[in-house]
Amino acid sequence: MRQMFSMSYKNLLPVIILILATVFFAYDIIADLLDGDEALFHIIIESVVFLAVSMALFRELHRLKLVKAELSEERVRTARLSGELLDVMQNQFVKWGLSRSESDIALLLIKGLSMKEIAEARQVKEKTIRQQATSVYSKSGCAGRHELVAHFIEDLMSYDKA
């Protein structure tokens, strides 16, 4: 959460600076016009800078809008792919003949939880988890956790052949 806040703050910093600059130049131009003491050239220069900063502000706001839309699309895509991967895993667990409990253990092993963490999460003894993990490896034909994980990520990885 903290990282998300700092990332959005970093994205908003240029916008905040541009807003402050726009307000400053608008105020200065109006003050100069009301005082009537400034030369016309000075007011024209400030007006040109005001317009340039305003254009940069609107361009940055448009860029942020596009980035926000892309981020939203990527979140949807990631969620869809995550769900699809889970479906693929569960189908493979069925093909291997894993019980419901073994399937749960396999998912937790793939997620990287230790035997102890899995035992605590499932409120069973670590020895039970080790036995179920052995059964998962036996039924899947995998030598261990690394092969089990590799079974599912091999298809996700693509290599460009140059």
N, C-alpha and C positions, 0 to 999 in steps of 0.2 A: 504494500500500500504506500509506504514511504517513497519507494523507488518510483511508483507511478506518479505521485505528487511532484517529485523533483523533476521527472521527465516532462510533465505538462508545464511546470514552471519554466523550465528551460525553453520550451517551445513558445511560451507566452512572453518571455522577456523581450524579444525584439518588438513584439506588438505593443507592449507597455511603453517601451522607449519611444516608439514612433507616435503613439498617442500623446505622450508628454510633449514631444517636439512639436506636434501639430497644434496642440493647445497653446504652447508657448508662442509659436509664430503667429497664430491667430490673435492672441491677446496683444502681442507686440505691434502687429499691423494696426489693429483697432486703436490702441493707445497712441501710436504715431499719428494716425489720421485725426484723432480728436485733439491732440496737442497742436498739430499744424506746424511744429518746429522742424520736422525732418524733411530732407530733400526728397523730391519725387523719385530720384534714382534709388535711394535707400529703400523706399517703400516698394518699388518695383522688384528689387533684388529679394527683399523679404517675402514678397508675394510669390515669386518664382520658387524660392526654397520651400515655402509653405505648400505650394502645389506639388512639388517633387516629393516632399515627405508624405503628403496625403496620398499620392499615387503609390508610394512604397508601402504605406500602411494598408491600403486596400488590396494590393498584390499579396502581401504577407497574410492577410486575413483569408484571401482566396486559397492560398497555398495550405494554410492550416485546415481549411474546410476539406480540401482534397486529401490531405494526410489522414484526417479523421475518418473520411469515407473509406480509404484504403485499409485503415486499421480495423474498421468494422467488418469489412469484407474478409480480411484475414482471420479475424476471430471466428466468423461463421465457418470459413473453410477449415480452420483448425478443429473446431468442434465436430464438423462433419467427418473429417478424416479420423479423428479420435474415436468417434462412434463406429466408423467402418472398421477400424483396426480392432476394436473390441469385438465386433461381430465376427471378424475373421478368426480371432483367437478362440472365441467360444465355439465356433464351428470346428476348429481344429481340435479342441479339447474333447468334443463329442466324438470325432473320428478316432482319437486315441483311446477312447473309452474311459476318460477320467470321470470320477464321481463328482458330485457338486462340490464337496469339500475339497477334493484334489484340484478342481478347477479354480476355486478360490485361492488355494495355496499357490498354484501356478501363477495367477495374476499378481499376487503379492511378491512372489519371487522375482517376477519380471520387473515389477516396480522398484525392486532393489532393497526391500525390507530384509533385515537379518532374521534368522530363525527365531531369535529371542523376541524381536519386535512382532513377528507374526504370532508367536505363542501368546504374547501379552494382548494383542488385538483380538485374538480368537478365544482368549481365556482358557487355554489348554496348556499342557506341559510342552516344553521345548522338544522333548523326546518324541511326542506325538507328531509334531510338525516335521521333524527330521524323517520319521517313517513315511509320512505322506509325501514329502519331497522326494524321497527315494522311489516311491511308487510312481510319482509324476515322471521322474527321469526314466524309469524303466519302461513305462507305457509309451512315452514319447520317443524313446530311442536316443535321448540326449544324455551326454555324459555328466552334465551339471548345469548350473544356472546360466553360465555363459553361452552354452550351446542352445539352451531353451530360448534365451533372449535373441540370439543370433538367428534362430529359426524364423522369427517374426520380423526382424528388421532388415534381413537380407533383401527382401522384395521392395522395401521402402527406399533403399539406397540405389541411386542410379549413377552410373559413371559415364561421362562424356568420352566417346572414343574419337580421338583426334587423328 
